[in-house]
Amino acid sequence: MKLKIFSMSRYVDEALKKAQYAQDENGVVVAKVPGISGFFSQGETFEEARKNLRDAIEGNILLLLQLGKEKT
């Protein structure tokens, strides 16, 4: 049996590098990783949106691992 090493922080950091940020008409910063459903969030500032996006990515990864599925 071959063991795979999984570094969640490295995966999350790579996803955050692909993130896109936009401010909506109400001034809310919307953050998303294009092409990956569930990887989105928002905040009042860029920093808050990025932190919330990190939490959303980590939460989705943990859920997928618990369910035994792979995210592409």
C-alpha positions in Angstrom: 0.0 0.0 0.0 1.4 3.3 -1.0 0.9 6.2 1.4 0.1 9.7 0.0 1.3 12.7 1.9 -1.3 15.4 2.1 -0.4 19.0 3.2 -3.7 20.8 3.6 -2.0 24.2 4.2 0.0 23.8 1.0 -3.2 22.9 -1.0 -5.1 25.8 0.6 -2.2 28.2 -0.2 -2.2 27.1 -3.8 -6.0 27.6 -4.1 -5.7 31.0 -2.6 -3.2 32.0 -5.2 -5.9 31.3 -7.8 -8.5 33.3 -5.9 -10.3 36.2 -7.5 -11.7 39.2 -5.6 -14.3 41.7 -6.5 -16.3 44.4 -4.7 -20.0 44.2 -5.2 -22.4 47.2 -5.4 -22.8 47.3 -1.6 -19.0 47.4 -1.0 -18.7 43.8 0.1 -15.6 42.0 -1.1 -16.5 38.7 -2.7 -13.7 36.0 -3.0 -13.8 32.8 -5.1 -11.6 30.2 -6.6 -12.8 29.9 -10.2 -13.8 26.4 -11.4 -14.1 24.9 -7.9 -17.6 24.9 -6.4 -17.8 25.7 -2.7 -14.6 27.7 -2.7 -16.2 31.2 -2.2 -16.8 33.7 0.6 -17.1 37.3 1.3 -16.1 40.0 3.8 -16.1 43.7 4.5 -12.5 44.0 3.6 -10.0 42.1 1.3 -8.3 40.6 4.4 -11.6 39.4 5.9 -12.7 38.0 2.6 -9.4 36.1 2.2 -9.6 34.8 5.8 -13.2 33.6 5.2 -12.2 32.0 1.9 -9.4 30.1 3.6 -11.9 28.8 6.2 -14.3 27.9 3.4 -11.6 26.0 1.5 -10.5 24.1 4.6 -14.0 23.3 5.5 -14.8 21.9 2.1 -11.6 19.8 2.0 -12.4 18.3 5.4 -15.9 17.5 4.4 -14.7 15.8 1.2 -12.2 13.8 3.1 -14.8 12.7 5.6 -17.1 11.7 2.8 -14.2 9.9 1.0 -14.4 11.9 -2.2 -11.8 13.7 -4.3 -12.1 17.3 -5.4 -10.8 18.2 -8.8 
